[in-house]
Amino acid sequence: MKDIKNNLNHGNPLSDLISDDIYNLLHKRGLINQKSVRDHIIRNEFKLLRAQKMGASEAIEVLREKFSYLQFDTIRKIVYHIQK
């Protein structure tokens, strides 16, 4: 999987949870789970799109364009926390 920072304008994608310094330290030491960070970003973006009165399916399609390597159902599972 590509480094999630390539998709995030080179910032701290967890700024709502941890400081930039802590994120940078964890990332430098290889302690950041890139898939979990990606999923967190997808959930946050989904919430923002829905807050703009966008339909759920349309919001998932917007996210699918941004994360083109993911399928519609995969994004749906991420945003609704559907676990196997």
Contact map, one row per residue, 1 for C-alpha under 8 A:
111000000000000000000000000000000000000000000000000000000000000000000000000000000000
111101000000000000000000000000000000000000000000000000000000000000000000000000000000
111111100000000000000000000000000100000000000000000000000000000000000000000000000000
011111110000000000000000000000000100110000000000000000000000000000000000000000000000
001111111110100000000000000000000000000000000000000000000000000000000000000000000000
011111111100000000000000000000000000000000000000000000000000000000000000000000000000
001111111100000000000000000000000000000000000000000000000000000000000000000000000000
000111111111100000000000000000000000000000000000000000000000000000000000000000000000
000011111110000000000000000000000000000000000000000000000000000000000000000000000000
000011111111000000000000000000000000000000000000000000000000000000000000000000000000
000010011111100000000000000000000000000000000000000000000000000000000000000000000000
000000010111111000110011000000000000000000000000000000000000000000000000000000000000
000010010011111100000000000000000000100010000000000000000000000000000000000000000000
000000000001111111100010000000000000100000000000000000000000000000000000000000000000
000000000001111111110000000000000000000000000000000000000000000000000000000000000000
000000000000111111000000000000000000000000000000000000000000000000000000000000000000
000000000000011111100000000000000000000000000000000000000000000000000000000000000000
000000000000011111110110000000000000000000000000000000000000000000000000000000000000
000000000001011011111110000000000000000000000000000000000000000000000000000000000000
000000000001001001111111000000000000000000000000000000000000000000000000000000000000
000000000000000000111111100000000000000000000000000000000000000000000000000000000000
000000000000000001111111110000000000000000000000000000000000000000000000000000000000
000000000001010001111111111000000000000000000000000000000000000000000000000000000000
000000000001000000011111111100000000000000000000000000000000000000000000000000000000
000000000000000000001111111110000000000000000000000000000000000000000000000000000000
000000000000000000000111111111110000000000000000000000000000000000000000000000000000
000000000000000000000011111111110000000000000000000000000000000000000000000000000000
000000000000000000000001111111100000000000000000000000000000000000000000000000000000
000000000000000000000000111111100000000000000000000000000000000000000000000000000000
000000000000000000000000011111110000000000000000000000000000000000000000000000000000
000000000000000000000000011111111000000000000000000000000000000000000000000000000000
000000000000000000000000011001111100100000000000000000000000000000000000000000000000
000000000000000000000000000000111111100000000000000000000000000000000000000000000000
001100000000000000000000000000011111110000000000000000000000000000000000000000000000
000000000000000000000000000000001111111000000000000000000000000000000000000000000000
000000000000000000000000000000001111111100000000000000000000000000000000000000000000
000100000000110000000000000000011111111110000000000000000000000000000000000000000000
000100000000000000000000000000000111111111000000000000000000000000000000000000000000
000000000000000000000000000000000011111111100000000000000000000000000000000001100000
000000000000000000000000000000000001111111110000000000000000000000000000000000000000
000000000000100000000000000000000000111111111000000000000000000000000000000000000000
000000000000000000000000000000000000011111111100000000000000001000000000001001100000
000000000000000000000000000000000000001111111110000000000000000000000000000001100000
000000000000000000000000000000000000000111111111000000000000000000000000000000000000
000000000000000000000000000000000000000011111111100000000000001000000000000000000000
000000000000000000000000000000000000000001111111110000000011001000000000000000100000
000000000000000000000000000000000000000000111111111000000000000000000000000000000000
000000000000000000000000000000000000000000011111111100000000000000000000000000000000
000000000000000000000000000000000000000000001111111111000010000000000000000000000000
000000000000000000000000000000000000000000000111111111110010000000000000000000000000
000000000000000000000000000000000000000000000011111111000000000000000000000000000000
000000000000000000000000000000000000000000000001111111000000000000000000000000000000
000000000000000000000000000000000000000000000000111111100000000000000000000000000000
000000000000000000000000000000000000000000000000111111110110000000000000000000000000
000000000000000000000000000000000000000000000000010011111110000000000000000000000000
000000000000000000000000000000000000000000000000010001111111000000000000000000000000
000000000000000000000000000000000000000000000000000000111111100000000000000000000000
000000000000000000000000000000000000000000000000000001111111110000000000000000000000
000000000000000000000000000000000000000000000100110001111111111000000000000000000000
000000000000000000000000000000000000000000000100000000011111111100000001001100000000
000000000000000000000000000000000000000000000000000000001111111110000001000000000000
000000000000000000000000000000000000000000000000000000000111111111000000000000000000
000000000000000000000000000000000000000001001100000000000011111111100000001000000000
000000000000000000000000000000000000000000000000000000000001111111111111001000000000
000000000000000000000000000000000000000000000000000000000000111111110000000000000000
000000000000000000000000000000000000000000000000000000000000011111110000000000000000
000000000000000000000000000000000000000000000000000000000000001111111100000000000000
000000000000000000000000000000000000000000000000000000000000000111111110000000000000
000000000000000000000000000000000000000000000000000000000000000100111110000000000000
000000000000000000000000000000000000000000000000000000000000000100111111011000000000
000000000000000000000000000000000000000000000000000000000000000100011111111000000000
000000000000000000000000000000000000000000000000000000000001100100000111111100000000
000000000000000000000000000000000000000000000000000000000000000000000011111110000000
000000000000000000000000000000000000000000000000000000000000000000000111111111000000
000000000000000000000000000000000000000001000000000000000001001100000111111111100000
000000000000000000000000000000000000000000000000000000000001000000000001111111110000
000000000000000000000000000000000000000000000000000000000000000000000000111111111110
000000000000000000000000000000000000001001100000000000000000000000000000011111111100
000000000000000000000000000000000000001001100100000000000000000000000000001111111100
000000000000000000000000000000000000000000000000000000000000000000000000000111111100
000000000000000000000000000000000000000000000000000000000000000000000000000011111110
000000000000000000000000000000000000000000000000000000000000000000000000000011111111
000000000000000000000000000000000000000000000000000000000000000000000000000010001111
000000000000000000000000000000000000000000000000000000000000000000000000000000000111
